[in-house]
């Protein structure tokens, strides 16, 4: 067990060293570093005994094979491959006065629009404030809600419609802020306010749900823009971003600590052990609970139920929210669905080894073709922000949201807004400057 995970760790370390030396600090190289950190933690939690302490009550396979880790490594390589072609060879410079005015106009409209979204999240937080962090988490898992959104279109649209638009639009906004920073096209106050609108609504969303993973990925995914434009930022701007990020990490870290302590007290466990296991359990779980232990493959019914239902009209719904979902599919497949198992592990449960590898291969080929042929940088950056969000989550599992129709809708709105952005701001006519 330890030897296999040690060999797996070395594989990622050597790959990261090679990639960083060749490509320096880019989105592509950082993603390899990111996966390497989790591979290292996978080895650490096993040799320190943390893994056995956390899963001692579950029967799991202790005779590890290198086969699933080689397959997973191949899938990671294919998943990250499109990032290799994501480059910003030149910075788009808006030199025409009309372009500058229109950029400020569209950013003002976006600011006003998402202020309503922020206010609704503040109202929702107030409604949930009567419940403890643990009670909020239990409500989320069981599918309960204080506010009945199904019978109120305004609440439904602000919660789901604005969330979708926030994901689709703000990659354009953040990219524009960074690109236009040097030219002082956007005022400092507007930049700060737009950044708050990018961060606060999802922050409040995860706070309401007592969602540690959401808070972690909110910060992790924001790093995309830093590494995407790293080479073209001044040293001063880099320092400002790093300082601001460190200040941002303080409240997030404190909140994560409170949530972890609350959960540990509720489960009578060690918060430190839980946090350490969170970053390390996915790699050993792949072999311990998933690979070669699935009795029935789900063939898309679990992760891609929206699409199965759309094309066949067939669907399987488990009662009891997220908890009921895990119980149903664990019983159906014979594998432990609740644990983190990497995105390859999730796809393996759906389609088996060959199906999982082919799925990622086709997915990678599609995105690689797109990034090579794309002529619209802002839209491309937004599409790859979605891929980046998936990749940061993929080290743990596939992510339920990424198998839903929600992602297709988000991609659709990215292309729609990309068209509006090009036509209104004049991106297609903008000059390219080094």
C-alpha positions as CSV (number, residue, x, y, z in Angstrom):
1,X,0.0,0.0,0.0
2,X,2.7,2.5,1.1
3,X,5.1,1.4,-1.7
4,X,2.4,1.9,-4.4
5,X,1.5,5.4,-3.1
6,X,5.1,6.3,-2.8
7,X,5.8,5.3,-6.4
8,X,2.7,7.2,-7.5
9,X,3.9,10.3,-5.6
10,X,7.3,10.2,-7.3
11,X,5.6,9.9,-10.7
12,X,3.8,13.2,-10.1
13,X,6.8,15.0,-8.6
14,X,9.1,14.1,-11.5
15,X,6.4,15.1,-14.0
16,X,5.8,18.5,-12.3
17,X,9.5,19.2,-12.2
18,X,9.8,18.5,-16.0
19,X,6.7,20.6,-16.8
20,X,7.7,23.6,-14.7
21,X,11.2,23.6,-16.1
22,X,9.8,23.6,-19.7
23,X,6.8,25.9,-19.3
24,X,7.7,28.0,-16.3
25,X,4.7,29.2,-14.3
26,X,1.6,28.8,-16.3
27,X,-1.9,27.5,-15.8
28,X,-0.7,24.1,-17.3
29,X,2.3,23.8,-15.0
30,X,0.4,25.0,-11.9
31,X,-2.2,22.3,-12.4
32,X,0.5,19.6,-12.4
33,X,1.8,21.1,-9.2
34,X,-1.7,21.1,-7.8
35,X,-2.2,17.4,-8.5
36,X,1.2,16.6,-7.2
37,X,0.4,18.2,-3.8
38,X,-2.6,15.8,-3.5
39,X,-0.5,12.8,-4.6
40,X,2.0,13.7,-1.8
41,X,-0.8,14.1,0.7
42,X,-2.2,10.7,-0.3
43,X,1.1,9.1,0.7
44,X,1.4,11.2,3.9
45,X,-2.0,10.3,5.3
46,X,-1.2,6.6,4.8
47,X,2.2,6.5,6.4
48,X,1.1,8.7,9.3
49,X,-1.8,6.4,10.1
50,X,-4.4,9.2,9.5
51,X,-6.0,7.2,6.7
52,X,-6.5,4.1,8.8
53,X,-7.8,6.1,11.7
54,X,-10.4,7.8,9.5
55,X,-11.6,4.7,7.7
56,X,-11.0,2.0,10.4
57,X,-14.8,1.3,10.6
58,X,-15.0,0.6,6.8
59,X,-13.8,-2.6,5.2
60,X,-11.4,-1.6,2.4
61,X,-8.8,-3.3,0.2
62,X,-5.3,-3.0,1.6
63,X,-3.6,-4.8,-1.3
64,X,-2.9,-2.0,-3.7
65,X,-2.0,-2.3,-7.3
66,X,-0.2,0.3,-9.5
67,X,-2.6,-0.3,-12.3
68,X,-5.4,2.2,-11.3
69,X,-2.8,4.9,-10.6
70,X,-1.2,4.5,-14.0
71,X,-4.6,4.7,-15.6
72,X,-5.4,7.8,-13.5
73,X,-2.1,9.4,-14.4
74,X,-2.9,8.9,-18.1
75,X,-6.4,10.5,-17.5
76,X,-4.8,13.4,-15.6
77,X,-2.3,14.0,-18.5
78,X,-5.2,14.0,-21.0
79,X,-7.4,16.3,-18.8
80,X,-4.6,18.9,-18.4
81,X,-3.3,18.7,-22.0
82,X,-5.5,21.4,-23.4
83,X,-4.1,23.9,-20.9
84,X,-0.8,23.6,-22.6
85,X,-2.2,25.6,-25.5
86,X,-3.9,28.2,-23.4
87,X,-1.7,31.2,-23.9
88,X,-1.9,34.9,-23.9
89,X,0.8,35.8,-26.4
90,X,-0.3,39.4,-26.6
91,X,-2.4,41.6,-24.3
92,X,-5.4,43.0,-25.9
93,X,-5.2,46.8,-25.7
94,X,-8.2,49.0,-26.1
95,X,-6.8,52.2,-27.5
96,X,-9.9,53.7,-29.0
97,X,-11.9,56.1,-26.8
98,X,-15.2,54.5,-27.8
99,X,-13.9,51.1,-26.7
100,X,-12.9,52.4,-23.3
101,X,-16.3,54.1,-22.8
102,X,-18.2,50.9,-23.8
103,X,-16.1,48.7,-21.5
104,X,-17.0,51.0,-18.6
105,X,-20.6,51.0,-19.6
106,X,-21.0,47.2,-19.8
107,X,-19.0,46.8,-16.5
108,X,-21.4,49.2,-14.8
109,X,-24.4,47.3,-16.0
110,X,-22.9,44.0,-14.7
111,X,-22.1,45.7,-11.4
112,X,-25.7,46.9,-10.9
113,X,-27.1,43.5,-12.0
114,X,-25.1,41.4,-9.6
115,X,-25.6,43.8,-6.7
116,X,-29.1,42.4,-6.6
117,X,-27.7,38.9,-6.5
118,X,-25.4,39.9,-3.6
119,X,-28.3,41.5,-1.7
120,X,-30.4,38.3,-2.1
121,X,-27.5,36.2,-0.7
122,X,-27.3,38.5,2.3
123,X,-31.0,38.2,2.9
124,X,-30.7,34.4,2.6
125,X,-27.8,34.3,5.1
126,X,-30.0,36.3,7.5
127,X,-32.8,33.7,7.1
128,X,-30.3,30.9,7.9
129,X,-28.5,32.7,10.7
130,X,-30.9,31.1,13.3
131,X,-29.4,27.7,12.5
132,X,-25.9,26.4,13.5
133,X,-23.2,25.5,11.0
134,X,-24.0,21.8,11.5
135,X,-27.7,22.3,11.1
136,X,-27.2,24.1,7.9
137,X,-25.0,21.4,6.6
138,X,-27.5,18.7,7.5
139,X,-30.2,20.7,5.8
140,X,-28.1,20.8,2.6
141,X,-27.4,17.1,2.7
142,X,-31.0,16.2,3.3
143,X,-32.3,18.6,0.6
144,X,-34.2,20.9,3.0
145,X,-34.4,24.7,2.6
146,X,-35.6,27.6,4.7
147,X,-36.8,29.4,1.6
148,X,-39.2,27.6,-0.7
149,X,-37.8,28.6,-4.1
150,X,-39.9,26.1,-6.1
151,X,-43.0,28.3,-5.6
152,X,-41.3,31.6,-5.9
153,X,-39.9,32.5,-9.4
154,X,-37.9,35.5,-8.1
155,X,-36.0,33.4,-5.5
156,X,-35.5,30.6,-8.0
157,X,-34.1,32.9,-10.7
158,X,-31.8,34.8,-8.3
159,X,-30.6,31.6,-6.8
160,X,-30.1,29.6,-10.0
161,X,-30.3,32.0,-12.9
162,X,-27.9,34.6,-11.3
163,X,-25.6,31.9,-10.2
164,X,-25.4,30.6,-13.8
165,X,-24.9,34.1,-15.1
166,X,-22.2,34.8,-12.5
167,X,-20.2,31.8,-13.6
168,X,-20.6,32.7,-17.3
169,X,-19.9,36.4,-17.1
170,X,-17.3,37.1,-14.5
171,X,-14.4,35.4,-16.3
172,X,-14.8,38.1,-18.9
173,X,-14.9,40.8,-16.2
174,X,-11.8,39.6,-14.3
175,X,-9.8,39.1,-17.6
176,X,-10.8,42.6,-18.7
177,X,-9.8,44.1,-15.3
178,X,-6.3,42.5,-15.5
179,X,-5.8,43.4,-19.2
180,X,-7.0,47.0,-18.8
181,X,-5.2,47.6,-15.5
182,X,-2.1,49.2,-17.0
183,X,-4.1,51.6,-19.2
184,X,-6.2,52.9,-16.2
185,X,-9.3,52.3,-18.3
186,X,-11.3,51.2,-15.3
187,X,-11.3,53.2,-12.0
188,X,-9.8,51.6,-8.9
189,X,-13.1,51.8,-7.0
190,X,-15.0,50.0,-9.8
191,X,-12.3,47.3,-9.9
192,X,-12.6,46.7,-6.1
193,X,-16.4,46.6,-6.3
194,X,-16.4,44.2,-9.2
195,X,-13.9,41.9,-7.4
196,X,-16.2,41.9,-4.4
197,X,-19.1,41.0,-6.6
198,X,-17.1,38.1,-8.0
199,X,-16.1,36.8,-4.5
200,X,-18.9,37.6,-2.0
201,X,-22.0,35.9,-3.6
202,X,-20.4,32.5,-3.8
203,X,-18.7,33.0,-0.5
204,X,-22.1,33.7,1.2
205,X,-23.6,30.7,-0.7
206,X,-21.0,28.3,0.8
207,X,-21.2,30.0,4.2
208,X,-25.0,29.4,4.2
209,X,-24.5,25.7,3.4
210,X,-21.6,25.3,5.7
211,X,-19.7,24.0,2.7
212,X,-15.9,23.7,3.3
213,X,-15.2,22.3,-0.2
214,X,-17.0,25.2,-1.8
215,X,-14.9,27.8,0.1
216,X,-11.7,26.0,-0.8
217,X,-12.5,25.8,-4.5
218,X,-13.7,29.4,-4.6
219,X,-10.1,30.4,-3.6
220,X,-8.4,27.7,-5.7
221,X,-10.3,28.6,-8.8
222,X,-9.6,32.3,-8.5
223,X,-5.9,31.4,-9.0
224,X,-6.7,30.7,-12.6
225,X,-6.6,34.3,-13.6
226,X,-3.3,34.9,-11.8
227,X,-1.5,32.1,-13.6
228,X,-3.2,32.8,-16.9
229,X,-1.9,36.4,-17.0
230,X,1.2,35.9,-14.8
231,X,3.8,36.6,-17.5
232,X,2.1,39.8,-18.5
233,X,1.6,41.3,-15.1
234,X,4.1,43.9,-13.7
235,X,5.9,42.9,-10.5
236,X,4.0,45.5,-8.6
237,X,0.6,44.0,-9.7
238,X,1.8,40.5,-8.8
239,X,2.7,41.7,-5.3
240,X,-0.6,43.5,-4.9
241,X,-2.5,40.4,-5.9
242,X,-0.5,38.2,-3.6
243,X,-1.0,40.6,-0.7
244,X,-4.7,40.8,-1.4
245,X,-4.9,37.0,-1.7
246,X,-3.2,36.5,1.7
247,X,-5.7,39.0,3.3
248,X,-8.5,37.1,1.7
249,X,-7.3,33.8,3.0
250,X,-7.5,35.0,6.6
251,X,-11.3,35.1,6.9
252,X,-11.7,32.1,4.7
253,X,-9.2,30.1,6.8
254,X,-10.9,31.2,10.0
255,X,-14.3,30.2,8.6
256,X,-13.0,26.8,7.5
257,X,-11.5,26.2,10.9
258,X,-14.9,27.0,12.6
259,X,-16.7,24.6,10.2
260,X,-14.2,21.9,10.7
261,X,-14.3,22.2,14.5
262,X,-18.1,22.2,14.5
263,X,-18.2,19.0,12.4
264,X,-15.5,17.4,14.5
265,X,-17.5,18.1,17.7
266,X,-20.6,16.8,16.0
267,X,-18.8,13.5,15.0
268,X,-16.6,13.3,18.1
269,X,-13.5,13.3,15.8
270,X,-10.3,15.2,15.4
271,X,-10.7,18.3,13.2
272,X,-7.0,18.2,12.3
273,X,-7.3,14.6,11.1
274,X,-10.3,15.4,9.1
275,X,-8.6,18.3,7.3
276,X,-5.5,16.3,6.6
277,X,-7.5,13.4,5.3
278,X,-9.5,15.8,3.1
279,X,-6.4,16.6,1.0
280,X,-5.0,13.1,1.0
281,X,-7.7,10.5,0.9
282,X,-8.7,10.5,-2.8
283,X,-5.6,8.7,-4.0
284,X,-5.7,5.8,-1.6
285,X,-9.5,5.6,-1.8
286,X,-9.3,5.0,-5.6
287,X,-7.6,1.6,-4.9
288,X,-9.2,0.9,-1.5
289,X,-12.9,1.4,-2.3
290,X,-13.4,1.7,-6.1
291,X,-11.1,0.1,-8.6
292,X,-12.0,-3.5,-9.3
293,X,-14.7,-3.4,-6.7
294,X,-17.8,-2.2,-8.7
295,X,-20.5,-4.9,-9.0
296,X,-22.7,-2.9,-11.4
297,X,-21.7,0.0,-13.6
298,X,-24.2,2.8,-13.8
299,X,-23.6,3.7,-17.4
300,X,-24.3,7.4,-16.9
301,X,-27.4,7.1,-14.8
302,X,-25.6,8.4,-11.7
303,X,-23.4,11.3,-12.9
304,X,-25.2,12.2,-16.1
305,X,-28.8,11.6,-15.1
306,X,-30.0,14.9,-16.8
307,X,-28.8,13.7,-20.2
308,X,-30.1,10.2,-19.8
309,X,-33.5,11.6,-18.9
310,X,-33.4,14.1,-21.8
311,X,-32.7,11.4,-24.4
312,X,-34.5,8.4,-23.0
313,X,-37.0,9.8,-20.5
314,X,-35.6,7.4,-17.9
315,X,-34.3,8.6,-14.6
316,X,-33.5,7.3,-11.1
317,X,-34.2,9.6,-8.2
318,X,-33.1,8.7,-4.7
319,X,-35.1,10.2,-1.8
320,X,-33.4,11.9,1.1
321,X,-31.2,14.5,-0.6
322,X,-27.5,14.0,-1.0
323,X,-27.4,11.5,1.9
324,X,-30.1,9.3,0.2
325,X,-28.2,9.7,-3.1
326,X,-25.0,8.2,-1.7
327,X,-26.8,5.4,0.1
328,X,-28.8,4.3,-3.0
329,X,-25.8,4.3,-5.4
330,X,-23.5,2.6,-2.8
331,X,-26.0,-0.3,-2.6
332,X,-26.5,-0.4,-6.4
333,X,-22.8,-0.4,-7.4
334,X,-21.2,-2.2,-4.4
335,X,-18.6,0.6,-4.2
336,X,-18.3,3.2,-1.5
337,X,-19.8,6.3,-3.3
338,X,-19.6,8.7,-0.4
339,X,-15.7,8.9,-0.3
340,X,-13.5,11.0,-2.5
341,X,-12.3,8.8,-5.3
342,X,-10.8,11.1,-8.1
343,X,-12.6,11.9,-11.3
344,X,-11.3,8.7,-12.9
345,X,-12.8,6.7,-10.0
346,X,-16.2,8.3,-10.6
347,X,-16.0,7.7,-14.4
348,X,-14.8,4.1,-13.7
349,X,-18.0,3.5,-11.7
350,X,-20.0,4.8,-14.7
351,X,-18.3,3.2,-17.6
352,X,-15.5,0.8,-16.4
353,X,-11.8,1.2,-17.3
354,X,-12.1,1.5,-21.1
355,X,-15.1,3.8,-21.0
356,X,-13.5,6.1,-18.5
357,X,-10.3,6.5,-20.5
358,X,-12.2,7.0,-23.7
359,X,-14.5,9.6,-22.1
360,X,-11.5,11.7,-21.0
361,X,-9.7,11.2,-24.3
362,X,-12.7,12.6,-26.3
363,X,-13.2,15.4,-23.8
364,X,-9.5,16.4,-24.1
365,X,-9.5,16.2,-27.8
366,X,-12.5,18.4,-28.1
367,X,-11.1,21.1,-25.8
368,X,-7.6,21.0,-27.4
369,X,-9.2,21.5,-30.9
370,X,-11.2,24.4,-29.5
371,X,-8.3,26.2,-27.9
372,X,-6.1,25.8,-31.0
373,X,-8.7,27.2,-33.3
374,X,-10.4,29.9,-31.1
375,X,-10.1,33.4,-32.3
376,X,-11.9,35.0,-29.4
377,X,-9.6,35.2,-26.4
378,X,-12.1,36.4,-23.8
379,X,-14.6,33.6,-24.6
380,X,-11.7,31.1,-24.6
381,X,-10.5,32.3,-21.2
382,X,-14.1,31.9,-19.8
383,X,-14.5,28.4,-21.3
384,X,-11.2,27.3,-19.8
385,X,-12.1,28.8,-16.4
386,X,-14.9,26.2,-16.4
387,X,-12.4,23.5,-17.3
388,X,-10.1,24.8,-14.5
389,X,-12.9,24.7,-12.0
390,X,-13.5,21.1,-13.0
391,X,-9.8,20.2,-12.9
392,X,-9.4,21.6,-9.3
393,X,-12.3,19.5,-8.2
394,X,-11.3,16.4,-10.3
395,X,-8.5,15.5,-7.9
396,X,-11.2,14.6,-5.4
397,X,-14.1,13.4,-7.7
398,X,-16.0,14.2,-10.8
399,X,-18.3,16.7,-9.0
400,X,-22.0,16.3,-9.2
401,X,-22.6,19.7,-10.8
402,X,-20.3,19.0,-13.7
403,X,-22.5,16.1,-14.8
404,X,-25.6,18.2,-14.9
405,X,-27.3,20.2,-17.6
406,X,-26.2,23.3,-15.6
407,X,-22.8,23.1,-17.2
408,X,-24.2,23.0,-20.8
409,X,-26.4,26.0,-20.0
410,X,-23.3,27.8,-18.5
411,X,-21.2,27.1,-21.6
412,X,-24.1,28.3,-23.8
413,X,-24.3,31.6,-21.9
414,X,-20.5,32.0,-22.1
415,X,-20.7,31.9,-25.9
416,X,-23.8,34.2,-26.0
417,X,-22.2,36.8,-23.7
418,X,-18.9,36.4,-25.6
419,X,-20.8,37.5,-28.8
420,X,-22.3,40.5,-26.9
421,X,-18.9,41.4,-25.5
422,X,-17.2,41.4,-28.9
423,X,-19.9,43.4,-30.6
424,X,-20.3,46.0,-27.8
425,X,-16.7,46.5,-26.6
426,X,-15.1,46.1,-30.1
427,X,-12.8,43.3,-29.0
428,X,-12.6,42.1,-32.6
429,X,-11.3,45.5,-33.6
430,X,-9.0,46.1,-30.7
431,X,-5.3,46.5,-31.2
432,X,-2.9,43.8,-30.0
433,X,0.0,45.2,-28.1
434,X,2.9,43.5,-26.3
